[in-house]
Amino acid sequence: MNALRSLDITRRQLFSRASKGIGVAALVHLLEKDGEAAGAISGIPHFAPKAKRVIYLFQHGAPSQLDLYDYKPALAKLRGTELPDSIRKGQRLTGMTAYQAKFPTAPTVFKFAQHGKSGTWLSELLPHTGKVADDICVIRSVHTEAINHDPALTFFQTGFQLAGRPSIGAWLSYGLGSENQNLPAVVVMVSQGLGNSQALADRQWGSGFLPTQYQGVKFRAAADPVLYLSNPEGYGGDARRRFLDDLSSLNKLKLDDYQDPEIATRIAQYEMAYKMQSSVPELTDLSKEPESTFDLYGPDSRKPGTYAANCVLARRLAERGVRFIQLFHRGWDQHGNLPRDIAKQCGQTDQPSAALIQDLKQRGMLDETLIVWTGEFGRTVYSQGTLTETDYGRDHHPRCFSVWMAGGGIKGGTVYGETDEFSYNIAESPVEVHDLHATMLHCLGVDHTKLTYKFQGRHYRLTDVHGSVVRPVLA
């Protein structure tokens, strides 16, 4: 200890300096400016990828599969009848319907029709999705472990119900890096729907125990999409450059002292922020988009912060090589007044979602872009509260729900999985959330069992110890 005191270093510094070079190596890795994407792990992709990027269209609040994708015409004759105990099988309920004395069957009030050469059944609420029916694969047999919003949302984003794990975008940034050195590898945008909204925390696109360089960056609909992007009045770009150079020199001194990779991350993030000062304003300026773009995505696409405008930005981000683009659209939590509210939600999302497929396809980008449309769970066939001829609500239902995928690596014009006659249990080909994650990674050329990170003595992965690639949905 006397020797340590004479050297005027702490025990922590001693151990840090014993690993001399780790922080410097991290800094070099973070500031890599040649053709290799910063952040990419050697050896990944594990095999030739079909997709280069993901656009993740997350419908927060849980859309009803019964009213959109899972056609059950026989239910019309069972309106108001008690859901049989043999179907419920004693499955747990939320606190919102556990008190109900009766569970009246509530068929959808919306008409369904077949679309495309594939003949995929879709609700009348999705006329634009019907136009791209031959480009999408509808998976009707997805199930999840969580029955409440936050753990279910967290499970879909991180592969775990409790907070603290890396998001799927962070995993991809860590594994594959970025194709654009002037934009983040993970970009998130949030739009507000017209129904009930659940809380949405920034940790849903966080890096968890991965280095913070891999976390997502949220774009706002305000004047500055990213906070403090603009220089203060009277403070020019040259001054900002000199300030960052001096700050970087100071941070590098600290990096030499402490060998903390988070200091290297800080240096790299300051550099990214500087680059974004020029790249983000150009990205978010839609004034040069042709009139045909707004016709395709719908009138809301002219309004910053709407789902439609965010879909246009998603295409522009994809063009610029952003690895993972996530859109959250809130307002799908329809415990009551479902017919009214789900129609409003689809009015905001149907056309832009379909337009994104059409737009990427006409630009020759759909084959290299994986699009995923999902919520955190499904909705019950029985009505929550009073059932009338025109009105009903639906409670949370993790047992089965529908997701669609399109683009790179996915077999369009297909339907996978089946539910029982009540859309309450899975009848064939179950797909769990880990399977969905494994399939997404597979399309990007990543073996989900090999994308790991050692933390607290264990090698973690997005799919934990679960997950199988759903090969029948692959092209």
RAHU-V255141 format. One record per run of one state. SS is the DSSP state (2 for helix, 1 for strand, 0 for the rest). FROM is the first residue (numbers start at 1). LEN is the number of residues. Records with the same first field share a line. If there is no record, write none. Layout:
SS=FROM-LEN + FROM-LEN
This chain:
0=1-1 + 8-3 + 19-3 + 31-22 + 61-4 + 68-5 + 79-3 + 83-2 + 89-15 + 106-6 + 116-4 + 132-1 + 144-5 + 159-9 + 177-9 + 193-9 + 206-6 + 215-2 + 220-17 + 259-2 + 285-6 + 298-1 + 303-4 + 320-4 + 331-7 + 363-3 + 375-3 + 384-10 + 398-3 + 408-2 + 411-3 + 417-1 + 420-6 + 429-2 + 444-8 + 456-2 + 462-9 + 475-1
2=2-6 + 11-8 + 22-9 + 65-3 + 73-6 + 85-4 + 124-8 + 133-3 + 149-10 + 168-9 + 202-4 + 212-3 + 237-22 + 261-24 + 291-7 + 299-4 + 307-13 + 338-25 + 366-3 + 433-11 + 471-3
1=53-8 + 82-1 + 104-2 + 112-4 + 120-4 + 136-8 + 186-7 + 217-3 + 324-7 + 369-6 + 378-6 + 394-4 + 401-7 + 410-1 + 414-3 + 418-2 + 426-3 + 431-2 + 452-4 + 458-4 + 474-1
